[in-house]
Amino acid sequence: MKEIASSWVEISKRSLHNNLESFRSILRPHSVLTAILKSNAYGHSIETMAKLCIEAGVSRIGVNSIEEAILIREIDSKITVLIMGEIQNPEKQKDALADPNFWIVFSRPETAKTLSSLNPSPKLHLKVDTGMGRLGSHGQALKDALTELKEAGIALDGICTHFASTEDVLEHKYSLMQIQKFEEAVSHAQSFGYKNLIRHTCASASTMLFSHAHYEMVRIGISLYGLWPSMQTRLSLNLTGNKNFQLSPVLSWKTRIAHIQNHPADSYIGYGSTFQTSYPTKVAVVPVGYYEGLDRKLSSNGDMLVHGKRARIIGRICMNMTMLDVTHIPGADVGSVVTIIGQDGEESVTADDVADRTHTINYEITTRISESIPRIVVD
């Protein structure tokens, strides 16, 4: 596959196993890890990651949509699949949703009524808004929803919420307030007769930081792939005294040099003539551009790795090509492997490095890598 693809993504089985073990080491007893594989597994390939996670003993997988849930079901006919995105038209998707091992998060009672009528019916998890201001309900609206569910005779299997700002701060007053509001919501549900609910609040950062909020289940997303939710999360974890928690990036993105040109000083490179050489320059062209998911803001503002050395991106990133300065890299030639994200020798370009250069977050860097690019499992 490497020989025919213009670029490829390598998925490290060993790194995934290491990350799972890191989280299992901090989970409270009876809390189950759910691997979140939504959005093409954050760019890592939902099919590839599902197979690797199941092989590694993961018993629950989380996705955003019914379409993603169906992909998981094609891989494993019985594994529990948590569907976290709002179901838009449950009436039109009854056949697909009728699965007892689908756990479906819902915000609106009318959605629950449709889902509970299916045979077999999926398990229903009520979304509570504790401060995210997105899905779910709170206050009187939550009480009204519980009343409607109870009067309709709808069974609940779970209750959940989502933290708004754990990743963004070192002081977690708001997140702790959300935990308190969630526990109040659970008490409200219990007062309506909903007992023994599966409670879940924690994503990656909150799983690391709030062990008392692990409840029956945690939802591990970005850090399953070896990426920190933020620098603040990493610093917060260090402040708690837990400095041994380790993550290893699962993804590397690679290509090969497709063309070499030697240009004299004062030559212009690329669209708009935005880059001019100041010395005789050996330029390598790689067959990856913004269509493949390489952010155009890296134009003359990023690096790739060739033979263990940094090669500066020069000129504007094109739709399917990018130019590199390889003047200083002996042996750089057509066919040489180029690391776009990953490690080569002592040098590395991380998703966080790219995110810093493009003023975004590591989540966006990996999820934007085109699904058409092959994912290859290594080690």
Backbone hydrogen bonds, N-H to C=O, Kabsch-Sander energy under -0.5 kcal/mol:
donor,donor_aa,acceptor,acceptor_aa,energy
4,I,1,M,-0.7
5,A,1,M,-2.0
8,W,254,K,-2.6
9,V,374,P,-3.0
10,E,252,S,-3.0
11,I,376,I,-3.0
12,S,10,E,-0.6
12,S,250,V,-2.9
13,K,11,I,-0.8
13,K,378,V,-2.2
16,L,12,S,-1.9
17,H,13,K,-2.2
18,N,14,R,-2.3
19,N,15,S,-2.4
20,L,16,L,-2.5
21,E,17,H,-2.3
22,S,18,N,-2.1
23,F,19,N,-2.0
24,R,20,L,-2.6
25,S,21,E,-1.8
26,I,22,S,-0.5
26,I,23,F,-1.2
27,L,23,F,-1.2
31,S,28,R,-2.0
32,V,30,H,-0.5
32,V,216,E,-2.1
34,T,218,V,-2.2
35,A,33,L,-0.5
35,A,60,R,-2.2
36,I,34,T,-0.6
36,I,220,I,-2.8
37,L,35,A,-0.7
37,L,62,G,-3.3
41,A,37,L,-1.7
42,Y,38,K,-2.1
43,G,39,S,-1.3
44,H,40,N,-0.5
44,H,41,A,-1.9
45,S,40,N,-2.4
49,M,45,S,-2.7
50,A,46,I,-2.2
51,K,47,E,-2.1
52,L,48,T,-2.1
53,C,49,M,-2.9
54,I,50,A,-2.6
55,E,51,K,-2.2
56,A,52,L,-1.6
57,G,54,I,-1.6
58,V,53,C,-2.5
60,R,33,L,-0.5
61,I,80,T,-2.3
62,G,35,A,-2.9
63,V,82,L,-3.2
69,A,65,S,-2.1
70,I,66,I,-2.3
71,L,67,E,-1.4
72,I,68,E,-1.9
73,R,69,A,-2.5
74,E,70,I,-1.8
75,I,71,L,-0.7
75,I,72,I,-1.1
76,D,72,I,-2.5
80,T,59,S,-1.1
81,V,101,N,-2.5
82,L,61,I,-2.8
83,I,81,V,-0.6
83,I,103,W,-3.1
84,M,63,V,-2.7
84,M,82,L,-0.7
85,G,64,N,-1.4
88,Q,86,E,-0.7
92,K,89,N,-1.0
93,Q,89,N,-0.7
93,Q,90,P,-0.8
94,K,91,E,-0.7
97,L,93,Q,-2.2
98,A,94,K,-1.4
99,D,97,L,-2.1
102,F,99,D,-1.9
103,W,81,V,-2.8
103,W,101,N,-0.5
104,I,102,F,-0.6
104,I,123,K,-3.2
105,V,83,I,-2.7
105,V,103,W,-0.5
106,F,125,H,-2.5
111,T,108,R,-1.0
112,A,108,R,-1.5
113,K,109,P,-2.4
114,T,110,E,-1.7
115,L,111,T,-2.4
116,S,112,A,-2.7
117,S,113,K,-0.7
117,S,114,T,-0.7
118,L,115,L,-1.3
123,K,102,F,-2.6
125,H,104,I,-2.7
126,L,158,G,-2.5
127,K,106,F,-2.8
128,V,160,C,-2.8
129,D,137,S,-2.2
130,T,128,V,-0.8
134,R,135,L,-0.5
137,S,127,K,-0.9
141,A,138,H,-1.1
142,L,138,H,-0.8
143,K,139,G,-1.8
144,D,140,Q,-2.7
145,A,141,A,-2.1
146,L,142,L,-2.5
147,T,143,K,-2.3
148,E,144,D,-2.4
149,L,145,A,-2.5
150,K,146,L,-2.5
151,E,147,T,-2.6
152,A,148,E,-1.6
153,G,150,K,-1.3
154,I,149,L,-2.5
157,D,124,L,-2.7
158,G,124,L,-1.8
159,I,198,I,-2.3
160,C,126,L,-2.6
161,T,200,H,-1.5
163,F,201,T,-0.6
168,D,165,S,-1.2
169,V,165,S,-0.7
169,V,166,T,-0.6
172,H,170,L,-0.6
176,L,172,H,-2.4
177,M,173,K,-2.0
178,Q,174,Y,-2.0
179,I,175,S,-2.0
180,Q,176,L,-1.9
181,K,177,M,-2.4
182,F,178,Q,-2.5
183,E,179,I,-2.4
184,E,180,Q,-1.9
185,A,181,K,-2.1
186,V,182,F,-2.5
187,S,183,E,-2.0
188,H,184,E,-2.1
189,A,185,A,-2.5
190,Q,186,V,-2.5
191,S,187,S,-1.9
192,F,188,H,-0.8
192,F,189,A,-0.9
193,G,190,Q,-1.8
194,Y,189,A,-2.3
195,K,193,G,-1.2
198,I,157,D,-2.7
199,R,197,L,-0.7
200,H,159,I,-1.7
201,T,217,M,-0.5
207,T,203,A,-2.1
208,M,204,S,-1.8
209,L,205,A,-1.7
210,F,206,S,-2.9
211,S,209,L,-0.5
213,A,210,F,-2.0
214,H,211,S,-1.6
216,E,199,R,-1.0
217,M,199,R,-1.0
217,M,214,H,-1.0
218,V,32,V,-2.3
219,R,202,C,-3.4
220,I,34,T,-2.5
220,I,218,V,-0.6
221,G,219,R,-0.7
224,L,221,G,-1.8
225,Y,221,G,-0.7
225,Y,222,I,-0.9
226,G,223,S,-1.5
227,L,222,I,-1.3
234,R,230,S,-1.6
235,L,231,M,-2.6
236,S,232,Q,-2.8
237,L,233,T,-2.4
238,N,234,R,-1.9
239,L,235,L,-2.3
240,T,236,S,-1.2
241,G,238,N,-1.5
242,N,237,L,-1.4
243,K,241,G,-1.3
250,V,225,Y,-2.4
252,S,10,E,-2.0
253,W,341,I,-2.7
254,K,8,W,-3.1
255,T,338,V,-2.6
256,R,6,S,-0.7
257,I,336,S,-2.3
258,A,285,V,-3.2
259,H,285,V,-1.2
261,Q,283,V,-2.5
263,H,261,Q,-0.5
263,H,281,T,-3.2
266,D,277,T,-2.3
267,S,264,P,-0.9
269,I,275,F,-2.4
273,S,270,G,-1.7
274,T,271,Y,-1.0
275,F,269,I,-0.7
277,T,267,S,-2.8
281,T,263,H,-2.9
283,V,261,Q,-3.5
283,V,281,T,-0.7
284,A,324,L,-2.6
285,V,259,H,-2.7
286,V,322,T,-2.8
288,V,286,V,-1.7
290,Y,318,C,-2.1
291,Y,319,M,-2.3
292,E,289,G,-0.6
292,E,319,M,-0.6
293,G,289,G,-0.6
294,L,289,G,-1.9
295,D,293,G,-0.6
298,L,295,D,-1.9
299,S,296,R,-1.8
300,S,315,G,-0.9
301,N,298,L,-2.7
304,M,311,A,-2.2
305,L,339,T,-2.3
306,V,309,K,-2.7
307,H,337,V,-0.6
309,K,306,V,-1.8
311,A,304,M,-3.5
312,R,310,R,-0.5
312,R,325,D,-0.6
313,I,302,G,-2.8
314,I,323,M,-2.3
318,C,321,M,-2.8
322,T,286,V,-1.9
323,M,314,I,-0.5
324,L,284,A,-2.9
325,D,312,R,-2.4
326,V,282,K,-2.6
326,V,324,L,-0.8
329,I,326,V,-1.9
332,A,329,I,-1.7
335,G,257,I,-2.6
336,S,333,D,-2.5
338,V,255,T,-3.2
339,T,305,L,-2.6
340,I,253,W,-2.8
340,I,338,V,-0.7
341,I,253,W,-1.6
342,G,349,V,-3.0
344,D,347,E,-2.7
347,E,344,D,-1.6
349,V,342,G,-2.7
354,V,350,T,-2.1
355,A,351,A,-2.3
356,D,352,D,-2.5
357,R,353,D,-1.9
358,T,354,V,-1.5
359,H,355,A,-0.7
359,H,356,D,-0.7
360,T,355,A,-2.2
364,E,361,I,-0.8
365,I,361,I,-1.3
366,T,362,N,-1.8
367,T,363,Y,-2.2
368,R,364,E,-1.5
369,I,366,T,-1.2
370,S,292,E,-2.6
373,I,370,S,-1.5
376,I,9,V,-3.2
378,V,11,I,-2.7
